[in-house]
Amino acid sequence: MRPARKNLPYFVCKTETMDRAYLEIIFLCGLILQIILIYPYLQDYFPRKLHQYFNKRERLYLLLMTIGFQILPLIYILSSWFSWFDYNLPRWTEIPALLFYFFSYWLFFRAYTDLGKSWSPGWGIQEEHVLVTTGIFKWVRHPMYASFASIGVAQILMLQNWMVGPAFLVFAVPFGKYRIQREEKQLILHFGESYLEYRKKTRALIPEMRNSYFALVIRRIRRAFGGSYLITAFKSRLARARRMGSK
């Protein structure tokens, strides 16, 4: 995808331009899709309502996140400007990279869908807003910010460059932490005891494994393969070894 550096050996150029090219193409397609989907939102809220929904600190974070998630990746994928800072991860990391990538988009739009009319671009709460505790919000309180962390990890694995890979995550983490703190205060003021009870039962970003469907699946797999199966296989091999030794 990116032009190879002429002064490097062929096998290095091949690794950089071919092995990871499809990851960069997928990342680029996701960027284009995201821009298309949020373009009406940008027309409506920027710049007319930007100051209304975000304070100065948040606007700075948004600018840095835009640079880290859109501008730098576009430059990196379409040019060789930052190629001196490339790193090479093992091939098996491509699987978690794609899982994190597609999961993040699914999580973001699932949260947007579940919120419905209660969604707001800023942290202000309107009178018609209701406390949503179903759908994806049954598992985490802030799935949109969780999707930021997921896409940030995916970017590190897909765009293997020290300048571009972590460029989004380093700003998304403090932005998400800051926004969660502000939103939690507003939610407590607006919904009171209902939100406090919801907060006790539901984590902010990572679901409670012991109460989740995923934990049930993991326990069943561990019970099937980590317990009886492995013990039976070990005993079988031990008995076979003893029989072979006795002969």
DAUR-V511704 format. One record per residue. N is the residue number from 1. D_FIRST is the distance of its C-alpha to the first C-alpha in Angstrom with 2 decimals. Layout:
# DAUR-V511704
n->{N | N}
d_first->{D_FIRST | D_FIRST}
This chain:
# DAUR-V511704
n->{1 | 2 | 3 | 4 | 5 | 6 | 7 | 8 | 9 | 10 | 11 | 12 | 13 | 14 | 15 | 16 | 17 | 18 | 19 | 20 | 21 | 22 | 23 | 24 | 25 | 26 | 27 | 28 | 29 | 30 | 31 | 32 | 33 | 34 | 35 | 36 | 37 | 38 | 39 | 40 | 41 | 42 | 43 | 44 | 45 | 46 | 47 | 48 | 49 | 50 | 51 | 52 | 53 | 54 | 55 | 56 | 57 | 58 | 59 | 60 | 61 | 62 | 63 | 64 | 65 | 66 | 67 | 68 | 69 | 70 | 71 | 72 | 73 | 74 | 75 | 76 | 77 | 78 | 79 | 80 | 81 | 82 | 83 | 84 | 85 | 86 | 87 | 88 | 89 | 90 | 91 | 92 | 93 | 94 | 95 | 96 | 97 | 98 | 99 | 100 | 101 | 102 | 103 | 104 | 105 | 106 | 107 | 108 | 109 | 110 | 111 | 112 | 113 | 114 | 115 | 116 | 117 | 118 | 119 | 120 | 121 | 122 | 123 | 124 | 125 | 126 | 127 | 128 | 129 | 130 | 131 | 132 | 133 | 134 | 135 | 136 | 137 | 138 | 139 | 140 | 141 | 142 | 143 | 144 | 145 | 146 | 147 | 148 | 149 | 150 | 151 | 152 | 153 | 154 | 155 | 156 | 157 | 158 | 159 | 160 | 161 | 162 | 163 | 164 | 165 | 166 | 167 | 168 | 169 | 170 | 171 | 172 | 173 | 174 | 175 | 176 | 177 | 178 | 179 | 180 | 181 | 182 | 183 | 184 | 185 | 186 | 187 | 188 | 189 | 190 | 191 | 192 | 193 | 194 | 195 | 196 | 197 | 198 | 199 | 200 | 201 | 202 | 203 | 204 | 205 | 206 | 207 | 208 | 209 | 210 | 211 | 212 | 213 | 214 | 215 | 216 | 217 | 218 | 219 | 220 | 221 | 222 | 223 | 224 | 225 | 226 | 227 | 228 | 229 | 230 | 231 | 232 | 233 | 234 | 235 | 236 | 237 | 238 | 239 | 240 | 241 | 242 | 243 | 244 | 245 | 246 | 247}
d_first->{0.00 | 3.81 | 6.64 | 8.78 | 12.23 | 14.75 | 17.64 | 16.50 | 17.46 | 15.44 | 15.64 | 14.29 | 11.23 | 10.86 | 11.42 | 8.94 | 5.83 | 7.40 | 9.99 | 8.47 | 5.30 | 8.09 | 9.65 | 7.25 | 7.41 | 11.09 | 11.59 | 10.41 | 12.73 | 15.37 | 15.31 | 15.85 | 18.53 | 20.18 | 20.47 | 22.04 | 24.42 | 25.61 | 25.93 | 29.60 | 30.29 | 28.92 | 31.13 | 34.14 | 33.99 | 32.21 | 33.85 | 37.25 | 37.48 | 35.18 | 38.19 | 40.18 | 37.93 | 36.39 | 38.20 | 37.00 | 35.61 | 33.63 | 32.30 | 31.05 | 29.35 | 27.73 | 26.43 | 24.98 | 23.48 | 21.84 | 20.33 | 19.24 | 17.90 | 16.51 | 16.38 | 15.00 | 12.17 | 11.22 | 11.50 | 9.63 | 6.43 | 6.89 | 8.46 | 9.68 | 13.01 | 13.51 | 11.96 | 15.60 | 16.32 | 13.96 | 15.89 | 15.55 | 17.38 | 19.01 | 17.50 | 20.29 | 19.08 | 16.46 | 19.55 | 21.08 | 17.80 | 17.62 | 21.40 | 21.52 | 18.84 | 20.60 | 23.96 | 23.50 | 22.92 | 25.80 | 28.00 | 27.53 | 28.34 | 31.06 | 32.68 | 32.50 | 34.13 | 36.78 | 37.78 | 38.44 | 40.73 | 40.93 | 37.42 | 37.36 | 34.60 | 36.89 | 39.27 | 42.38 | 44.20 | 45.99 | 49.26 | 47.77 | 45.27 | 46.11 | 45.19 | 42.64 | 43.03 | 41.88 | 38.62 | 35.89 | 38.31 | 40.60 | 38.30 | 37.03 | 38.30 | 35.06 | 32.27 | 30.12 | 30.01 | 29.42 | 26.29 | 25.14 | 25.61 | 23.81 | 20.64 | 20.92 | 21.06 | 18.13 | 16.00 | 17.23 | 16.25 | 12.79 | 11.60 | 13.16 | 14.20 | 17.88 | 17.69 | 15.35 | 16.05 | 19.79 | 19.82 | 20.86 | 23.17 | 25.25 | 26.34 | 26.46 | 28.97 | 31.59 | 31.13 | 31.75 | 34.68 | 36.23 | 35.90 | 37.31 | 40.31 | 41.04 | 40.60 | 42.78 | 45.60 | 45.46 | 45.39 | 48.39 | 50.29 | 49.64 | 49.98 | 52.14 | 53.27 | 51.06 | 47.89 | 49.41 | 50.20 | 46.72 | 45.25 | 47.48 | 46.17 | 42.44 | 40.00 | 37.71 | 34.23 | 34.68 | 37.05 | 40.27 | 39.60 | 43.24 | 43.64 | 40.39 | 39.55 | 36.84 | 39.54 | 41.66 | 38.95 | 38.35 | 42.12 | 42.51 | 39.80 | 41.33 | 44.75 | 43.79 | 41.74 | 42.62 | 46.32 | 48.29 | 45.77 | 45.01 | 48.67 | 49.83 | 47.38 | 48.48 | 52.15 | 51.66 | 50.05 | 52.74 | 55.48 | 54.02 | 53.89 | 57.49 | 58.59 | 56.92 | 58.62 | 62.01 | 61.83}
